[in-house]
Amino acid sequence: MRLAFSAAAFVMMTCSGIARAQEAAADTTTPSSGGGWSRGVSVGMPGLGGELRPEMLTVGFNLTQLRPGRIGLDVALGTMPRTLAYGFAAAGVRVGGALPVLVVPGVVLVPSAGVSLMGAAGEGGMAGTYGVQTGLAALIPTSGPLALRASATWHLFPGAREGVWLAEVGLASVPVALRRRP
């Protein structure tokens, strides 16, 4: 668990340095101080250790504060629809900080770190757990107001021998100030 926190802190500090350098080098045509909220939907494929788990396919919603060079809020809510066939519902929430980096106009990399909460409920009762997470998302512009959002997160839960990872792809809105200019 300590290693996960250290890795997340290292990623955030490294990206903070990149973002500060980016801000210092920006000219008036670069929207480095612009920002806003990105809202999106995604489909995800989880894995345990090195093993893909397609039966645990996820559907989710994410909300990320995009202010390049400044830490913002990153929240995601997801569920595993297939669990309903087995008589219970499962959901997960990811909450943390994100430090967006504007790579080129329109393309934003978003490293993040925070906590993960997972729960399930059914006829037999309810159960839940918590852990830490870190991840990286990329917002790649399309021709309209949306961007392709691809992300990977890694989650570590107390007592688990291996981390759980989640690779997601979806569509997300991009604040006007960060969209690619013609």
Number of C-alpha atoms within 10 A of each C-alpha: 12 8 8 18 16 11 14 20 15 12 18 22 13 12 22 20 12 16 21 15 12 18 18 10 10 13 10 7 8 17 20 23 15 13 19 17 18 19 18 21 19 21 19 23 18 21 18 15 11 10 10 14 12 11 12 16 18 23 19 20 18 20 18 26 22 28 24 28 22 19 19 18 17 23 20 19 18 20 22 19 17 15 17 11 8 9 11 16 17 20 19 19 18 23 21 19 21 30 28 29 25 24 14 12 17 20 19 23 23 25 26 28 27 20 18 22 18 18 15 17 14 14 7 8 8 12 11 12 12 17 19 23 25 27 20 19 20 20 24 20 22 13 8 10 13 19 23 19 21 20 20 18 19 20 23 21 19 12 8 9 10 13 18 18 23 20 20 21 20 19 22 25 22 28 19 15 17 24 24 18 10 3
